[in-house]
Amino acid sequence: MIKVGIIGLGYWGPNLVRNFQSVNGAEVIAVADFDDNRLGKIHQLYPKIKLFKDAEELFNLSEIDAVVLATPINTHYTLAKTALLKGKHVLVEKPLATSRAEVLELIDIAGEKELSLMVDHTFLYTGAVQKIKSVVDSGELGKLQYFDSTRINLGLFNPNWSVIWDLAVHDLSIFDYISGGKKPVAVSATGVSHTQLGIENLAYISLYFEDDTFAHITSSWISPVKIRKTLIGGSNKMIIYDDVEPTEKIKIYDSGFSVSSPEDVHKWLIDYRFGDIYIPKLPQMEALKGVAEDFIGSIRDKSLPLASSESGLNVVTILEAAQKSLVNRGQTINL
Ligand SMILES: NC(=O)c1ccc[n+]([C@@H]2O[C@H](COP(=O)([O-])OP(=O)(O)OC[C@H]3O[C@@H](n4cnc5c(N)ncnc54)[C@H](O)[C@@H]3O)[C@@H](O)[C@H]2O)c1
């Protein structure tokens, strides 16, 4: 039995407690939060779980094998480092940390101590993203040409971190996964803050690659409607992934274009193809249960989880560059 401790019982932490409690071979034995009310709620549901006010006290429990961090972004690096140094396997909520340097240090420590370090890139564990990945990997899509994702809604403003650290992190993790870890060579981002906090609540990120693949991500906390829509274009087919749709989240379009005689500009012929559209049946699963199972599996089998520390590094590298560009009004940051 792998004994788990969970830190942070705010909005997201209780979901992790519930899911880890249902994983075979794992048991949540302790939780920590500064807030007594939040501890009290967990105690009502799971009276056997030990309660702590501070993460440090939980880390000192020798029987804990693994810890899960569901605390604010700026605490991830310090808490993860402390837990790893105490010999615990660590699952960190997204994003893994706040800079590439921090993530690299955590990866080094985990490697030295032979511990599992994973990040909760929840969407990788959804039926929809699993399906997209299989369509891309099978070659059905053709060469990946563009990834254009919109994730917008009204609220919840974070007083410390711009909207890209909250929302674009999901799109970047999905892109990283379906593209097989394709790395951009340059990043540019624009956006604005509408509050005295100076924290950008609306942002647009562009990613440039060595080839003609292009990615664009729109993130906003100030949209009157909730949109979670991603267009993925390939040389053979195109996908529309609408996560707000209850069942028909993915539509695969047999659409495309081809250009003939590109040598002579005057004789260019563009041929458009509008073929069938199909809606695949998706496996129904709670993504967070998949996250919890993958983390426990990675400890038990010493295997690499889908949402590995490497994918956490790729995402944080882009977020850090995008934030730098954002404050410099879209300046291109080469990676
Ligand atoms: N994967 C997802 O889809 C998803 C969704 C929401 C949030 N998140 C992530 O989860 C994390 C937490 O977000 P949230 O919205 O739940 O935050 P929150 O502010 O609602 O809760 C954080 C909790 O951590 C506690 N805390 C902070 N430092 C602590 C410490 N040292 N010891 C003990 N308790 C401590 C706070 O008291 C608070 O209750 C963030 O990284 C966020 O990005 C992920």
The ligand as an ORCA input file, in Angstrom:
! r2SCAN-3c Opt
* xyz 0 1
  N      -5.612     20.482    -12.690
  C      -6.596     21.351    -12.686
  O      -7.499     21.340    -13.538
  C      -6.626     22.391    -11.614
  C      -7.798     23.095    -11.308
  C      -7.752     24.059    -10.290
  C      -6.554     24.311     -9.627
  N      -5.439     23.623     -9.970
  C      -4.147     23.885     -9.296
  O      -4.249     23.497     -7.942
  C      -3.419     24.334     -7.142
  C      -4.257     24.935     -6.020
  O      -5.280     25.715     -6.581
  P      -6.603     26.041     -5.764
  O      -7.459     26.824     -6.684
  O      -7.141     24.809     -5.122
  O      -6.002     27.020     -4.629
  P      -6.714     27.498     -3.282
  O      -6.111     28.825     -2.967
  O      -8.190     27.358     -3.369
  O      -6.200     26.441     -2.189
  C      -4.853     26.326     -1.805
  C      -4.818     25.800     -0.371
  O      -3.451     25.526     -0.008
  C      -3.279     25.840      1.367
  N      -1.847     26.010      1.621
  C      -0.982     26.854      0.991
  N       0.274     26.674      1.447
  C       0.218     25.687      2.387
  C       1.196     25.059      3.216
  N       2.489     25.394      3.178
  N       0.767     24.096      4.077
  C      -0.537     23.749      4.123
  N      -1.505     24.311      3.371
  C      -1.124     25.263      2.507
  C      -4.117     27.101      1.565
  O      -4.465     27.271      2.914
  C      -5.351     26.809      0.674
  O      -6.399     26.206      1.395
  C      -2.800     25.369     -8.099
  O      -1.545     24.942     -8.504
  C      -3.747     25.349     -9.299
  O      -3.087     25.699    -10.503
  C      -5.470     22.668    -10.920
*
